[in-house]
Amino acid sequence: MVSTVNELSSFFNLTFDRVLAAVEQAGRRTTGLCYALNSLENRVYDIELEDESRLIAKFYRPGRWAKSTILDEHKMLLALKDEEIPVAAPVTFPDGTTLHTSDEGIHFALFPRLGGRAPDEFSLIEYEQVGRLIGRIHNIGARLGLSNRPELTPVTYGKDALSIIIAQGQLSLSIERRYNDAATMLISKAEQLFDSVPLNPIHADFHRGNLLRDRDSFIVLDFDDMARGPAAQDLWLILPARLGDCPEEVAAIVRGYEQFRAFDVRLLNMVEALRGLRYLRYAGWIQNRSSDPAFKLAFPQFGSENYWEAQVADLYEQVRILGEN
């Protein structure tokens, strides 16, 4: 999906007045109270409705997801809510839909305002609890199918990201040669590990920052990156270290997962490849957003010689580790 220059300009320059106007045109009356929340990829606001309740308004970045792709995210969240899995599922508008489009062509949705605290270090019992949660999420995703979500593969997270970096990154010739060499080797090793591995709907960004702790359980946030990918992707990001350095935590999260869904432990061999692909995708993501003023503020060192030298070192390290496995 390609965005127009006008849509992106409107997105970069969203004002509280325009946010509130869009929400009201969709049928939700507000008091005029509106706060911007921290978010880079999308624009997110805490708004107060006429009855003094509060909701979160999420305005999706133009050109990133098609409407059908966003609706698959909503379908997943609503199904998880129906199964009593703690998530922030979209709130319906008065017309019964979960997605509206502003006059400027920006898709937006409303979500409940949830309370909780950011989790600290996890105990083994909590890792097992998280494993159970992921297993349940994967079961529901597999049942739904969700064919409109992107795939997490060495192509989408590797080759596509590398193409963006080489085309737009303005790397020096020396760094570009080494970066391309390390990335190509990593992608090749990842392709071997992905061979014949089933891809199912997963969260795809299941790190500690996307969890809240309430009294009874964890609340899972931000399904914006949801993809069809290998199950192992949702297990490694939450771990405190590389697999060999935290065997008890790995065993606990797999043990919890397997209470609800079978897990082939051989898929753990993919973790270091997935870590390397994440390095590539993250750099490509920032590069592709370099025209967004918010990204320039958030990543002031991006694109410097030191930044790319560190990226090259990280990629070669992943290639080395993969060669030892």
Contacts in CASP RR format, 6 or more apart in sequence:
PFRMAT RR
TARGET T0000
AUTHOR 0000-0000-0000
METHOD contacts of the structure
MODEL  1
MVSTVNELSSFFNLTFDRVLAAVEQAGRRTTGLCYALNSLENRVYDIELE
DESRLIAKFYRPGRWAKSTILDEHKMLLALKDEEIPVAAPVTFPDGTTLH
TSDEGIHFALFPRLGGRAPDEFSLIEYEQVGRLIGRIHNIGARLGLSNRP
ELTPVTYGKDALSIIIAQGQLSLSIERRYNDAATMLISKAEQLFDSVPLN
PIHADFHRGNLLRDRDSFIVLDFDDMARGPAAQDLWLILPARLGDCPEEV
AAIVRGYEQFRAFDVRLLNMVEALRGLRYLRYAGWIQNRSSDPAFKLAFP
QFGSENYWEAQVADLYEQVRILGEN
1 63 0 8 1.000
1 64 0 8 1.000
1 65 0 8 1.000
1 66 0 8 1.000
1 69 0 8 1.000
2 63 0 8 1.000
3 11 0 8 1.000
3 61 0 8 1.000
3 62 0 8 1.000
3 63 0 8 1.000
3 64 0 8 1.000
4 62 0 8 1.000
6 104 0 8 1.000
7 62 0 8 1.000
7 63 0 8 1.000
7 104 0 8 1.000
7 105 0 8 1.000
7 106 0 8 1.000
8 62 0 8 1.000
8 63 0 8 1.000
8 291 0 8 1.000
10 18 0 8 1.000
10 62 0 8 1.000
10 102 0 8 1.000
10 104 0 8 1.000
10 105 0 8 1.000
10 106 0 8 1.000
11 43 0 8 1.000
11 59 0 8 1.000
11 61 0 8 1.000
11 62 0 8 1.000
11 104 0 8 1.000
11 106 0 8 1.000
12 292 0 8 1.000
12 293 0 8 1.000
12 294 0 8 1.000
14 43 0 8 1.000
14 59 0 8 1.000
14 106 0 8 1.000
16 32 0 8 1.000
16 34 0 8 1.000
16 36 0 8 1.000
16 45 0 8 1.000
18 102 0 8 1.000
18 104 0 8 1.000
19 34 0 8 1.000
19 43 0 8 1.000
19 45 0 8 1.000
19 47 0 8 1.000
19 57 0 8 1.000
19 59 0 8 1.000
20 30 0 8 1.000
20 32 0 8 1.000
20 34 0 8 1.000
20 47 0 8 1.000
22 59 0 8 1.000
22 100 0 8 1.000
22 102 0 8 1.000
22 103 0 8 1.000
22 106 0 8 1.000
22 108 0 8 1.000
23 30 0 8 1.000
23 47 0 8 1.000
23 57 0 8 1.000
23 108 0 8 1.000
23 110 0 8 1.000
24 30 0 8 1.000
25 100 0 8 1.000
25 102 0 8 1.000
25 103 0 8 1.000
26 93 0 8 1.000
26 94 0 8 1.000
26 95 0 8 1.000
26 100 0 8 1.000
26 108 0 8 1.000
27 93 0 8 1.000
27 94 0 8 1.000
27 95 0 8 1.000
28 49 0 8 1.000
28 55 0 8 1.000
28 93 0 8 1.000
28 94 0 8 1.000
28 110 0 8 1.000
29 49 0 8 1.000
29 50 0 8 1.000
30 47 0 8 1.000
30 48 0 8 1.000
30 49 0 8 1.000
30 50 0 8 1.000
31 48 0 8 1.000
31 49 0 8 1.000
31 50 0 8 1.000
31 52 0 8 1.000
32 47 0 8 1.000
32 48 0 8 1.000
33 47 0 8 1.000
33 48 0 8 1.000
34 45 0 8 1.000
34 46 0 8 1.000
34 47 0 8 1.000
34 48 0 8 1.000
35 45 0 8 1.000
35 46 0 8 1.000
35 47 0 8 1.000
36 43 0 8 1.000
36 44 0 8 1.000
36 45 0 8 1.000
37 44 0 8 1.000
37 45 0 8 1.000
37 46 0 8 1.000
37 56 0 8 1.000
38 44 0 8 1.000
40 289 0 8 1.000
40 292 0 8 1.000
40 294 0 8 1.000
40 295 0 8 1.000
40 298 0 8 1.000
41 61 0 8 1.000
41 64 0 8 1.000
41 224 0 8 1.000
41 289 0 8 1.000
42 58 0 8 1.000
42 59 0 8 1.000
42 60 0 8 1.000
42 61 0 8 1.000
42 224 0 8 1.000
43 58 0 8 1.000
43 59 0 8 1.000
43 61 0 8 1.000
44 56 0 8 1.000
44 57 0 8 1.000
44 58 0 8 1.000
44 59 0 8 1.000
45 56 0 8 1.000
45 57 0 8 1.000
45 59 0 8 1.000
46 54 0 8 1.000
46 55 0 8 1.000
46 56 0 8 1.000
46 57 0 8 1.000
46 113 0 8 1.000
47 54 0 8 1.000
47 55 0 8 1.000
47 56 0 8 1.000
47 57 0 8 1.000
48 54 0 8 1.000
49 55 0 8 1.000
54 113 0 8 1.000
55 91 0 8 1.000
55 110 0 8 1.000
55 111 0 8 1.000
55 112 0 8 1.000
55 113 0 8 1.000
56 88 0 8 1.000
56 110 0 8 1.000
56 111 0 8 1.000
56 112 0 8 1.000
56 113 0 8 1.000
57 108 0 8 1.000
57 109 0 8 1.000
57 110 0 8 1.000
57 111 0 8 1.000
58 108 0 8 1.000
58 109 0 8 1.000
58 110 0 8 1.000
58 111 0 8 1.000
59 102 0 8 1.000
59 106 0 8 1.000
59 107 0 8 1.000
59 108 0 8 1.000
60 70 0 8 1.000
60 106 0 8 1.000
60 107 0 8 1.000
60 108 0 8 1.000
60 109 0 8 1.000
62 105 0 8 1.000
62 106 0 8 1.000
62 107 0 8 1.000
65 73 0 8 1.000
65 107 0 8 1.000
66 148 0 8 1.000
67 99 0 8 1.000
67 101 0 8 1.000
67 107 0 8 1.000
68 148 0 8 1.000
69 148 0 8 1.000
69 149 0 8 1.000
69 150 0 8 1.000
70 99 0 8 1.000
70 107 0 8 1.000
70 109 0 8 1.000
71 98 0 8 1.000
71 99 0 8 1.000
71 148 0 8 1.000
72 146 0 8 1.000
72 147 0 8 1.000
72 148 0 8 1.000
72 149 0 8 1.000
72 226 0 8 1.000
73 149 0 8 1.000
73 223 0 8 1.000
73 224 0 8 1.000
73 226 0 8 1.000
74 89 0 8 1.000
74 90 0 8 1.000
74 98 0 8 1.000
74 99 0 8 1.000
74 109 0 8 1.000
75 144 0 8 1.000
75 146 0 8 1.000
76 140 0 8 1.000
76 141 0 8 1.000
76 144 0 8 1.000
76 146 0 8 1.000
76 201 0 8 1.000
76 223 0 8 1.000
76 226 0 8 1.000
77 87 0 8 1.000
77 88 0 8 1.000
77 89 0 8 1.000
77 90 0 8 1.000
77 223 0 8 1.000
78 89 0 8 1.000
78 90 0 8 1.000
78 98 0 8 1.000
79 140 0 8 1.000
79 141 0 8 1.000
79 143 0 8 1.000
79 144 0 8 1.000
80 87 0 8 1.000
80 89 0 8 1.000
80 137 0 8 1.000
80 140 0 8 1.000
80 220 0 8 1.000
81 87 0 8 1.000
81 89 0 8 1.000
83 136 0 8 1.000
83 140 0 8 1.000
85 133 0 8 1.000
85 136 0 8 1.000
85 137 0 8 1.000
85 140 0 8 1.000
85 220 0 8 1.000
86 214 0 8 1.000
86 217 0 8 1.000
86 218 0 8 1.000
86 219 0 8 1.000
86 220 0 8 1.000
87 219 0 8 1.000
87 220 0 8 1.000
87 221 0 8 1.000
87 223 0 8 1.000
88 111 0 8 1.000
88 112 0 8 1.000
88 114 0 8 1.000
88 219 0 8 1.000
88 221 0 8 1.000
89 111 0 8 1.000
89 112 0 8 1.000
90 98 0 8 1.000
90 99 0 8 1.000
90 109 0 8 1.000
90 110 0 8 1.000
90 111 0 8 1.000
91 98 0 8 1.000
91 109 0 8 1.000
91 110 0 8 1.000
91 111 0 8 1.000
91 112 0 8 1.000
92 98 0 8 1.000
93 100 0 8 1.000
93 110 0 8 1.000
98 109 0 8 1.000
99 107 0 8 1.000
99 108 0 8 1.000
99 109 0 8 1.000
100 107 0 8 1.000
100 108 0 8 1.000
100 109 0 8 1.000
101 107 0 8 1.000
101 108 0 8 1.000
102 108 0 8 1.000
114 212 0 8 1.000
114 219 0 8 1.000
114 221 0 8 1.000
115 212 0 8 1.000
115 214 0 8 1.000
115 219 0 8 1.000
116 212 0 8 1.000
116 213 0 8 1.000
116 214 0 8 1.000
116 219 0 8 1.000
117 212 0 8 1.000
117 213 0 8 1.000
117 214 0 8 1.000
118 208 0 8 1.000
118 209 0 8 1.000
118 211 0 8 1.000
118 212 0 8 1.000
118 213 0 8 1.000
119 126 0 8 1.000
119 208 0 8 1.000
119 211 0 8 1.000
119 212 0 8 1.000
119 213 0 8 1.000
119 218 0 8 1.000
121 240 0 8 1.000
122 130 0 8 1.000
122 238 0 8 1.000
122 240 0 8 1.000
122 249 0 8 1.000
124 248 0 8 1.000
124 249 0 8 1.000
124 252 0 8 1.000
125 252 0 8 1.000
127 238 0 8 1.000
127 249 0 8 1.000
127 252 0 8 1.000
127 253 0 8 1.000
128 252 0 8 1.000
128 253 0 8 1.000
128 255 0 8 1.000
128 256 0 8 1.000
129 217 0 8 1.000
129 218 0 8 1.000
129 256 0 8 1.000
130 211 0 8 1.000
130 218 0 8 1.000
130 238 0 8 1.000
130 253 0 8 1.000
131 235 0 8 1.000
131 252 0 8 1.000
131 253 0 8 1.000
131 254 0 8 1.000
131 255 0 8 1.000
131 256 0 8 1.000
131 257 0 8 1.000
132 256 0 8 1.000
132 257 0 8 1.000
132 259 0 8 1.000
132 260 0 8 1.000
133 217 0 8 1.000
133 218 0 8 1.000
133 220 0 8 1.000
134 203 0 8 1.000
134 206 0 8 1.000
134 234 0 8 1.000
134 235 0 8 1.000
134 253 0 8 1.000
134 257 0 8 1.000
135 256 0 8 1.000
135 257 0 8 1.000
135 259 0 8 1.000
135 260 0 8 1.000
135 261 0 8 1.000
136 260 0 8 1.000
136 261 0 8 1.000
137 202 0 8 1.000
137 203 0 8 1.000
137 220 0 8 1.000
137 234 0 8 1.000
138 200 0 8 1.000
138 201 0 8 1.000
138 202 0 8 1.000
138 231 0 8 1.000
138 234 0 8 1.000
138 257 0 8 1.000
138 261 0 8 1.000
139 260 0 8 1.000
139 261 0 8 1.000
141 200 0 8 1.000
141 201 0 8 1.000
141 202 0 8 1.000
142 200 0 8 1.000
142 201 0 8 1.000
144 201 0 8 1.000
145 200 0 8 1.000
145 201 0 8 1.000
146 201 0 8 1.000
146 226 0 8 1.000
146 228 0 8 1.000
149 201 0 8 1.000
149 226 0 8 1.000
149 227 0 8 1.000
149 228 0 8 1.000
150 156 0 8 1.000
150 227 0 8 1.000
150 228 0 8 1.000
151 199 0 8 1.000
151 227 0 8 1.000
151 228 0 8 1.000
151 229 0 8 1.000
152 199 0 8 1.000
152 202 0 8 1.000
152 204 0 8 1.000
152 227 0 8 1.000
152 228 0 8 1.000
152 229 0 8 1.000
152 230 0 8 1.000
152 233 0 8 1.000
152 277 0 8 1.000
153 194 0 8 1.000
153 199 0 8 1.000
153 229 0 8 1.000
154 187 0 8 1.000
154 190 0 8 1.000
154 191 0 8 1.000
154 194 0 8 1.000
154 273 0 8 1.000
154 277 0 8 1.000
156 227 0 8 1.000
156 281 0 8 1.000
157 277 0 8 1.000
157 278 0 8 1.000
157 280 0 8 1.000
157 281 0 8 1.000
158 183 0 8 1.000
158 186 0 8 1.000
158 187 0 8 1.000
158 190 0 8 1.000
158 277 0 8 1.000
158 280 0 8 1.000
158 281 0 8 1.000
159 187 0 8 1.000
161 280 0 8 1.000
161 281 0 8 1.000
161 283 0 8 1.000
161 284 0 8 1.000
161 285 0 8 1.000
162 180 0 8 1.000
162 183 0 8 1.000
162 184 0 8 1.000
162 187 0 8 1.000
162 280 0 8 1.000
164 284 0 8 1.000
164 287 0 8 1.000
164 288 0 8 1.000
165 171 0 8 1.000
165 179 0 8 1.000
165 280 0 8 1.000
165 283 0 8 1.000
165 284 0 8 1.000
165 287 0 8 1.000
166 176 0 8 1.000
166 180 0 8 1.000
168 287 0 8 1.000
168 288 0 8 1.000
168 290 0 8 1.000
169 287 0 8 1.000
169 303 0 8 1.000
170 303 0 8 1.000
171 179 0 8 1.000
171 308 0 8 1.000
172 305 0 8 1.000
172 308 0 8 1.000
175 305 0 8 1.000
175 308 0 8 1.000
175 309 0 8 1.000
175 312 0 8 1.000
178 312 0 8 1.000
178 316 0 8 1.000
179 308 0 8 1.000
179 311 0 8 1.000
179 312 0 8 1.000
179 315 0 8 1.000
182 312 0 8 1.000
182 315 0 8 1.000
182 316 0 8 1.000
182 319 0 8 1.000
183 280 0 8 1.000
183 315 0 8 1.000
185 319 0 8 1.000
186 273 0 8 1.000
186 276 0 8 1.000
186 277 0 8 1.000
186 280 0 8 1.000
186 315 0 8 1.000
186 318 0 8 1.000
186 319 0 8 1.000
186 322 0 8 1.000
187 277 0 8 1.000
187 280 0 8 1.000
189 273 0 8 1.000
189 319 0 8 1.000
189 322 0 8 1.000
189 323 0 8 1.000
190 270 0 8 1.000
190 273 0 8 1.000
190 274 0 8 1.000
190 276 0 8 1.000
190 277 0 8 1.000
193 269 0 8 1.000
193 270 0 8 1.000
193 273 0 8 1.000
194 230 0 8 1.000
194 270 0 8 1.000
194 273 0 8 1.000
197 230 0 8 1.000
197 267 0 8 1.000
197 270 0 8 1.000
198 230 0 8 1.000
199 228 0 8 1.000
199 229 0 8 1.000
199 230 0 8 1.000
200 228 0 8 1.000
200 229 0 8 1.000
200 231 0 8 1.000
201 226 0 8 1.000
201 227 0 8 1.000
201 228 0 8 1.000
201 229 0 8 1.000
202 226 0 8 1.000
202 227 0 8 1.000
202 228 0 8 1.000
202 229 0 8 1.000
202 230 0 8 1.000
202 231 0 8 1.000
202 233 0 8 1.000
202 234 0 8 1.000
203 210 0 8 1.000
203 220 0 8 1.000
203 223 0 8 1.000
203 225 0 8 1.000
203 226 0 8 1.000
203 234 0 8 1.000
204 225 0 8 1.000
204 226 0 8 1.000
204 227 0 8 1.000
204 229 0 8 1.000
204 233 0 8 1.000
204 234 0 8 1.000
205 222 0 8 1.000
205 224 0 8 1.000
205 225 0 8 1.000
205 237 0 8 1.000
206 220 0 8 1.000
206 233 0 8 1.000
206 234 0 8 1.000
206 235 0 8 1.000
206 237 0 8 1.000
206 238 0 8 1.000
207 237 0 8 1.000
207 238 0 8 1.000
208 238 0 8 1.000
209 221 0 8 1.000
210 220 0 8 1.000
210 221 0 8 1.000
210 222 0 8 1.000
211 218 0 8 1.000
211 219 0 8 1.000
211 220 0 8 1.000
211 221 0 8 1.000
211 238 0 8 1.000
212 218 0 8 1.000
212 219 0 8 1.000
212 221 0 8 1.000
213 219 0 8 1.000
230 267 0 8 1.000
230 270 0 8 1.000
230 274 0 8 1.000
231 257 0 8 1.000
231 261 0 8 1.000
231 263 0 8 1.000
231 267 0 8 1.000
232 267 0 8 1.000
232 268 0 8 1.000
232 270 0 8 1.000
232 271 0 8 1.000
232 274 0 8 1.000
233 274 0 8 1.000
235 250 0 8 1.000
235 253 0 8 1.000
235 254 0 8 1.000
235 257 0 8 1.000
235 268 0 8 1.000
235 271 0 8 1.000
236 243 0 8 1.000
236 271 0 8 1.000
236 274 0 8 1.000
236 275 0 8 1.000
238 253 0 8 1.000
239 246 0 8 1.000
239 249 0 8 1.000
239 250 0 8 1.000
239 253 0 8 1.000
240 246 0 8 1.000
240 249 0 8 1.000
242 271 0 8 1.000
242 272 0 8 1.000
243 250 0 8 1.000
243 268 0 8 1.000
243 271 0 8 1.000
244 250 0 8 1.000
250 268 0 8 1.000
254 263 0 8 1.000
254 265 0 8 1.000
254 268 0 8 1.000
257 263 0 8 1.000
269 325 0 8 1.000
272 318 0 8 1.000
272 321 0 8 1.000
272 322 0 8 1.000
272 325 0 8 1.000
273 318 0 8 1.000
273 322 0 8 1.000
275 318 0 8 1.000
276 314 0 8 1.000
276 315 0 8 1.000
276 318 0 8 1.000
279 311 0 8 1.000
279 314 0 8 1.000
279 315 0 8 1.000
279 318 0 8 1.000
280 315 0 8 1.000
283 311 0 8 1.000
286 295 0 8 1.000
286 299 0 8 1.000
286 302 0 8 1.000
287 302 0 8 1.000
289 295 0 8 1.000
290 296 0 8 1.000
290 302 0 8 1.000
295 302 0 8 1.000
301 307 0 8 1.000
END
